[in-house]
Amino acid sequence: MPYHATWETRGVYVDYVGETSDTELARLARCVQGDPRYDDLRWLFHDFRECTGTTFSPRNIKMLAATDAAAALSNPRMKVAAVADMQDVIEMLTTYQDTRFGASALREPPLRVFAAVDDARAWLGMNASA
């Protein structure tokens, strides 16, 4: 499995190791969104610093964004952040952001991408030990 998800009190921290794919992201989304704790989450943090690359299709990422937007209706308070430095991972995340599913005048975009972990943690309201 190219990721490890750690459930915390207010969120889920996901660290990626090695290669990942849109299939793995969709699998993670199903697990998190299907969990009874989902409605109580306030943040989801994707840490791609140890990811060595990704394969994805824009079509699959857009489908994932649409599914995530539907799930977010039950928990509009949740923020999602990602930290990434590899160009293909950033391209995948930008494709997701460009769908604009879930964004509205009353809500921030569904995902923000950061270059630094501390910036992402601060935006999410995570404590330093996460």
Backbone hydrogen bonds in HBPLUS format (Angstrom, degrees):
<---DONOR---> <-ACCEPTOR-->    atom                        ^
c    i                          cat <-CA-CA->   ^        H-A-AA   ^      H-
h    n   atom  resd res      DA  || num        DHA   H-A  angle D-A-AA Bond
n    s   type  num  typ     dist DA aas  dist angle  dist       angle   num
A0017-VAL N   A0002-PRO O   2.74 MM  15  5.15 157.9  1.79 137.4 144.9     1
A0004-HIS N   A0015-ASP O   2.85 MM  11  5.45 143.5  1.99 145.8 157.8     2
A0015-ASP N   A0004-HIS O   3.07 MM  11  5.45 159.7  2.11 149.4 148.8     3
A0006-THR N   A0013-TYR O   2.78 MM   7  5.15 164.2  1.81 153.5 159.0     4
A0013-TYR N   A0006-THR O   2.94 MM   7  5.15 164.0  1.96 149.5 149.2     5
A0008-GLU N   A0011-GLY O   2.72 MM   3  5.21 169.6  1.73 170.2 166.8     6
A0042-ARG N   A0010-ARG O   2.66 MM  32  5.38 164.3  1.68 158.1 156.8     7
A0043-TRP N   A0010-ARG O   3.28 MM  33  6.59 138.6  2.46 144.8 149.2     8
A0012-VAL N   A0043-TRP O   3.15 MM  31  6.63 145.0  2.28 137.1 145.7     9
A0045-PHE N   A0012-VAL O   2.90 MM  33  6.29 167.0  1.92 162.6 166.7    10
A0014-VAL N   A0045-PHE O   2.75 MM  31  5.96 166.7  1.76 179.6 175.4    11
A0047-ASP N   A0014-VAL O   2.70 MM  33  5.92 171.9  1.71 177.0 175.2    12
A0016-TYR N   A0047-ASP O   3.02 MM  31  6.22 163.0  2.05 166.2 162.8    13
A0018-GLY N   A0050-GLU O   3.23 MM  32  6.59 148.2  2.33 145.4 136.1    14
A0052-THR N   A0018-GLY O   2.90 MM  34  4.77 155.6  1.96 104.2 112.4    15
A0020-THR N   A0053-GLY O   2.95 MM  33  6.42 151.2  2.03 146.5 155.1    16
A0055-THR N   A0020-THR O   3.10 MM  35  6.68 142.3  2.24 139.8 149.5    17
A0025-LEU N   A0021-SER O   3.08 MM   4  6.46 157.9  2.13 149.8 155.9    18
A0022-ASP N   A0055-THR O   3.05 MM  33  6.63 137.5  2.24 155.2 162.4    19
A0026-ALA N   A0022-ASP O   2.98 MM   4  6.14 156.7  2.03 144.2 150.1    20
A0027-ARG N   A0023-THR O   2.97 MM   4  6.20 151.1  2.05 143.3 151.6    21
A0028-LEU N   A0024-GLU O   2.93 MM   4  6.19 160.6  1.97 151.4 155.9    22
A0029-ALA N   A0025-LEU O   2.94 MM   4  6.18 162.1  1.97 148.2 153.3    23
A0030-ARG N   A0026-ALA O   3.00 MM   4  6.24 160.8  2.04 149.1 153.3    24
A0031-CYS N   A0027-ARG O   3.09 MM   4  6.36 158.3  2.14 148.0 153.7    25
A0032-VAL N   A0028-LEU O   2.91 MM   4  6.18 167.7  1.92 162.6 165.1    26
A0033-GLN N   A0029-ALA O   2.81 MM   4  5.81 168.3  1.83 156.6 159.9    27
A0034-GLY N   A0030-ARG O   2.94 MM   4  5.68 138.5  2.11 135.3 145.2    28
A0035-ASP N   A0032-VAL O   3.20 MM   3  5.35 157.8  2.25 105.0 111.8    29
A0038-TYR N   A0035-ASP O   3.01 MM   3  5.54 168.5  2.02 122.4 126.0    30
A0040-ASP N   A0037-ARG O   3.00 MM   3  5.56 151.9  2.08 117.5 126.1    31
A0041-LEU N   A0038-TYR O   3.07 MM   3  5.39 163.5  2.09 114.4 119.7    32
A0079-LYS N   A0042-ARG O   2.94 MM  37  6.14 160.5  1.98 129.8 130.8    33
A0044-LEU N   A0079-LYS O   2.88 MM  35  6.37 133.9  2.10 151.7 164.6    34
A0081-ALA N   A0044-LEU O   2.96 MM  37  6.40 160.3  2.00 163.9 170.3    35
A0046-HIS N   A0081-ALA O   2.84 MM  35  6.18 170.9  1.85 155.8 157.7    36
A0083-VAL N   A0046-HIS O   2.91 MM  37  6.42 149.2  2.01 161.7 171.5    37
A0048-PHE N   A0083-VAL O   2.84 MM  35  5.75 156.1  1.90 159.7 166.7    38
A0051-CYS N   A0048-PHE O   3.05 MM   3  5.00 159.5  2.10 106.5 112.7    39
A0061-ILE N   A0057-SER O   3.06 MM   4  6.37 161.2  2.09 158.9 164.6    40
A0062-LYS N   A0058-PRO O   2.91 MM   4  6.08 156.0  1.96 150.2 156.6    41
A0063-MET N   A0059-ARG O   2.99 MM   4  6.26 151.6  2.07 145.8 153.8    42
A0064-LEU N   A0060-ASN O   2.94 MM   4  6.18 154.1  2.01 145.0 152.1    43
A0065-ALA N   A0061-ILE O   2.89 MM   4  6.15 156.4  1.95 147.4 153.8    44
A0066-ALA N   A0062-LYS O   3.01 MM   4  6.24 152.1  2.09 143.9 150.8    45
A0067-THR N   A0063-MET O   3.01 MM   4  6.27 158.5  2.06 148.9 154.4    46
A0068-ASP N   A0064-LEU O   2.82 MM   4  6.05 161.0  1.85 153.6 159.3    47
A0069-ALA N   A0065-ALA O   2.89 MM   4  6.06 150.5  1.98 142.4 150.4    48
A0070-ALA N   A0066-ALA O   3.12 MM   4  6.40 153.9  2.19 145.1 151.0    49
A0071-ALA N   A0067-THR O   3.02 MM   4  6.33 160.1  2.06 149.8 155.3    50
A0072-ALA N   A0068-ASP O   2.83 MM   4  6.01 148.0  1.94 147.1 156.3    51
A0073-LEU N   A0070-ALA O   3.22 MM   3  5.54 151.7  2.31 104.0 112.1    52
A0074-SER N   A0071-ALA O   3.09 MM   3  5.90 153.7  2.16 119.6 125.1    53
A0075-ASN N   A0072-ALA O   2.99 MM   3  4.90 143.2  2.12  97.4 108.8    54
A0078-MET N   A0075-ASN O   3.42 MM   3  6.08 171.7  2.43 119.2 121.3    55
A0112-ARG N   A0080-VAL O   3.01 MM  32  6.50 151.7  2.09 148.6 156.9    56
A0082-ALA N   A0112-ARG O   2.94 MM  30  6.37 142.2  2.08 155.1 162.1    57
A0114-PHE N   A0082-ALA O   2.74 MM  32  6.06 162.0  1.77 164.6 171.0    58
A0084-ALA N   A0114-PHE O   3.29 MM  30  6.74 151.1  2.38 169.5 177.3    59
A0090-ILE N   A0086-MET O   2.94 MM   4  6.19 163.3  1.96 158.2 163.6    60
A0091-GLU N   A0087-GLN O   2.86 MM   4  6.05 152.2  1.94 146.5 154.5    61
A0092-MET N   A0088-ASP O   3.05 MM   4  6.25 152.9  2.13 138.3 144.8    62
A0093-LEU N   A0089-VAL O   2.95 MM   4  6.26 163.2  1.98 153.8 158.0    63
A0094-THR N   A0090-ILE O   2.83 MM   4  5.99 152.1  1.91 147.8 156.0    64
A0095-THR N   A0091-GLU O   2.94 MM   4  6.14 151.3  2.03 144.6 152.0    65
A0096-TYR N   A0092-MET O   3.08 MM   4  6.43 154.7  2.15 145.9 152.4    66
A0097-GLN N   A0093-LEU O   2.90 MM   4  6.20 164.0  1.92 149.1 153.3    67
A0098-ASP N   A0094-THR O   2.83 MM   4  5.97 155.1  1.89 149.8 156.4    68
A0099-THR N   A0096-TYR O   3.20 MM   3  5.64 154.7  2.27 109.8 117.1    69
A0100-ARG N   A0097-GLN O   3.11 MM   3  5.76 145.4  2.23 117.6 125.0    70
A0103-ALA N   A0100-ARG O   3.26 MM   3  5.49 164.3  2.29 120.7 124.1    71
A0107-ARG N   A0104-SER O   3.16 MM   3  5.10 154.0  2.23 100.6 108.5    72
A0120-ALA N   A0116-ALA O   3.24 MM   4  6.57 159.3  2.28 148.6 154.1    73
A0121-ARG N   A0117-VAL O   2.86 MM   4  6.10 168.6  1.87 162.6 165.7    74
A0122-ALA N   A0118-ASP O   2.94 MM   4  6.04 158.9  1.98 145.0 150.9    75
A0123-TRP N   A0119-ASP O   3.03 MM   4  6.21 162.6  2.06 147.7 152.2    76
A0124-LEU N   A0120-ALA O   2.97 MM   4  6.18 155.9  2.03 151.2 157.9    77
A0125-GLY N   A0121-ARG O   2.90 MM   4  5.96 128.5  2.17 140.5 154.2    78
A0126-MET N   A0121-ARG O   2.93 MM   5  4.99 152.2  2.01 148.3 149.3    79
A0125-GLY N   A0122-ALA O   3.18 MM   3  5.06 134.3  2.40  92.9 105.6    80
A0130-ALA N   A0127-ASN O   3.31 MM   3  5.94 171.6  2.32 121.1 122.8    81
